[in-house]
Amino acid sequence: MYWTRAMDRPLIAIEDLRIRFPGAHRSNDAVRGISFTIGREKVGIVGESGSGKSLTGRAILKLTPNSARITARRMEFDGIDLLSASERQMRSIRGNRISMILQDPKFSLNPLMRVGNQIIEAYRLHHRVDVGEAKRRALAMLEAVHIREPERVFRQFPHEVSGGMGQRIMIAMMLIPEPDLIIADEPTSALDVTVRRQVLSILDELLTRRGTGLMFISHDLNLVADFCDRVLVMYAGRIMEDIPARDLHKAQHPYTRALLDSLPRLDHPVDELKIPSRDPAWLLEDTADEGAVA
């Protein structure tokens, strides 16, 4: 794998992860033997819908459907074996040490609770403090995500805030327990370009300040190349390529090249964008370590 100075000890270490959904007549392999590590860095995971990106993130937190069958040679978080971890152990990890930012805050926030009470709840769930201290921390966190008039927003309900504001509130909720790793599943897809950049700038600032690792799941190759340190490209449950984000334009795998060629470019306008072609042989390749540097 590609290593940076921030990855002296990986937070997440996964080897040969497989996720299968048994069916009446045949099983569906959603994730097919992937291996990767994530340290205190920003790692983007890109690919088409159904490639296994979100399922991989949920498997780390053991939040997959009950019908999913998960196997791996190794699935560790900071030395903790997640495969054998009990539900009690996972409850101490979820939210406290690994947080997850979901796609649309309108569906992630409780519509019946004021914003401030939800942030307080997220903090007190993992820290034994009184309500007054939790409120002070919550207001400080709202300021940290660049929300003006945090006292006013603290008292509002989710339907009273904009999409960009809602996403900042979600980031505040996920970061207030001070986790070691954040799994962000399409966190800015519902935002317009300007607000998206603002939200990512705030997230980057907070991650850098706290030394938190990030697993950033997205369809947007340009966004990931600009925001992340490293990129994993997934197709049909496999990792096709693991490459530094700054070198994404030099990608060698045909699938990664096809995704890049299908993107519109202002400096190279075309009448019709290319449609990525797919080779069934890709599913038979041993691509998990392709292009890796020891």
N, C-alpha and C positions, 0 to 999 in steps of 0.2 A: 504494500500500500504506500501511498504518498505520505511522507511524514514531515511535519513542521516542528519548530522548536516548541510550539504550544502543545504538542502531542507526545511529550516524553512518557506520559502514562495515559493511555486512552481511557476515557470514561466508559465508552461502549466498545465491547469486543465481541463480534459475532462471527461464527464459522459454520458454514453449511446449514443455514437456516432454511427450513422447508415448512410451508403452510399448505395443508391439504383439506379440502372439503369433501367428505365422502358423499356419494350419491347413490340412488337406488340401483343404477346400472353401471356407472363408472365414477371415479373420483376426479375432482378438478384441482389441479396443482396451481395454486395462486402465486406462491413464491417457491422458486426452484433452486435451492442450494446456494444462497448468496453468502458472501463473507465480506465484512468491512469493519473498520474501526472509526470512532469519532472521539476526538480529544476536546480540549478547550479551544475550539475553532468553530467556524461557520461552514457546515457541510450541506450542500444542496443536493437534493434527490429529484431528478427530472425524468419524465417519460410520459407516455400516453395514458389516458384513463384506462384503468384495469391492469396496469403494469405491475402493481403490487406495492406502490410507494406508501400509501396510507396504511395498508395492512401491516407493513413492516414496522411503521411507527407504533401502531396499536399493539403489535406483538411484544414490543419492548416493555410496554406497560401492562401486558397481559389483559388487554381489553378487547380481544378478538371475540367473535361470536362463539357460543358454546359448542357449535358444530365443528369449529376449526380444529385440526390436528396439527400441533406444532412440534417439530423436532429440530435439533441442532446438535452439532458436536460441542459447541460452546456458545453461550449467550450470557454475557456478564456485564454488570454495571458497577464500575469502580471496585472490582474484585468480588462482587456479590453474584452468585449463581442465580440468575433469574428463572431458569427452568425449574429448579427445585425450591424456589422461594415460596413460602406460604402466603395465603391471602393477607394475613396480618402483617407480614414483612412488606408485601407490595403496598399496603395502605400507608405504611410509613415512608415509602419511596415516592408514591404518586403525589404530586403537588408539592411535597416537601423537598425532594431532591431532584425529581424530574417533573417538569410542568408541561402541559400541552395547550397550545393556542389553536383553537378550532377556526374553521373557515369563516363563519358569519356570526358576529357578536350578537345579532338580533335573536339567534337561536341558541346561543351559549349562555346568555345572561338570563337570570330569573326575572320574568316580566312583572312579578308581584312584589319584588324587593327593591328598595332604593339602592342606587349604585354603591353608596358608602357602606351600607350594611353588608353587601356582598363581598366587598374588599376586606372589611373587618372579619367576616366569617372565614375567608381564605387564610387570613393571618393567624387568627386565634385557633384554627384547626391544628396548627403545627407549633404554636408558641403559647406558653402559659403566661399570658398577660391579661390585665384587666381591660375593660372596654375603653377607658380613657386613653391608655397607651396605644391600643390597637387603632383608635380613631386618629391619634396623632401620626402614627405610621402610615395610615391609609391616605391622609391628606398630603403627607410628604411624598408618597408614591404618586399621587395624582399630579403633583407639581413636577415630579421627575419625568413624567411622560408629557410634559409641556401643555398641560391643561390649564387654561386661564380660569380664574375664579373657582378654584377647587372646592371651596365651601358650598358654592351653589350647585356644582355638578354632583357633589357628595350627596345632596338631598334629592336629586332627580331620580326618576324611574327610567329604565332602559329606552322606552319608546320616546322619551323626551330629548334624546341625544342623537346626533348625526351618525352616519356609518363610520366616518373617520374617528369621531370621538369615542364611539362604542369599541372600536378596535384598540384605541389607546387604553381604555378602561380594562379590556381583556388583558393587555400586556401588563398593566399595573397589577391585576389580580394574580397573574402567573409569576410575576417577578417578586412580589412582596414576601413570599416565603424564602427568597434567596436560594433558588435551586441551583444545582450544578449543571443541569442540562435542560434545554427547552426543545420540545418537538413542536414545530410550527407547521400546521397542515393548511396550505394555501391561505395564509393569514391576511393577505391583501387583495385577494381576487375580486372582492366586492367593492373595492375602492377605485376612484378615478386616479389617473396617473399622478397628478400633483399631490393628492393626499397620500397615495401609496408611498411616494418618495419621502414624504415627511414622516410617516409612521416607521418606515424602515430606518431612516436616519436616527430616530429616537431609540429604536430597538438596538441598533448597532452601538450607539453611545452607551446604553445601559449594559449590554453584553460585555463591551470592552472594559468598562469600569469595574464590573463584578467578576470578570474572568469566567463567564458562563459559556458552556458549549451550546451549539445550536444545530439541530437537524431540521433543515428548511425544505419542505416538500412543495414542489411547484411544477406548473406546466411551462413557465416562462423562462426559456433558456437565457435570454438577454438579461433579465432581472437577476437570475442566479449567478451568471457570469460576472455581473457588476457588483453583487452584494456578498457573495460567498468566497471562501478560501479554496474550497475543493468541491468537485462535482461528481456525483455518481449518476450514471445514465442507465435507467432500467427499461427493459422490454420483456413483456410476457413472463414476469417473475424472475428474470435474470439480470445481473449487473453486466452490461455490455462494456462499460468503460469507467475507469476511476482516474480522474485527471485534475490537475490544479486549475482553478477557475480562470486564471490569467492565460492559460494555454488552451482554453476550450476551442478557440478558432483553429488550433492545430490538431484537433481530434482525428484519430486514425480509423476508428471502427466505422463501417459503412452506415450503421444505423444512426450514430451520432452525426455523421456527415449529412445524412438525409434530413435529420431534424433541423440542422443549421441551414441547409439549402432551402428548406420550406419556409423560412422566415422572410418577411418583406424587408427590403433594405432601401433607404432613401438614396444611397449612392449607386445603387444598381437596380433601377426599376425594371420590372418585367411585366408582360401582358398576363401571364399565368404562372402562379407559384407551383413549384414542384410538389408532387405528392410522394411522401416517403414510401419506398418499396421495402418489402420484408422477405428475408430468406429463411425458410424453415430450418436450415442448417445452423442458424444462430442458437437455437435451443439445444443443440447437441454439443456446442463448443464449450471448452473449459475457460470461460471468460472472466471468472471472478477475480483473477489476479493479473489480467491482461494489462500490460503497460505499467505495472507496479515497479516502484523503485525501493529496494531494501534500505 
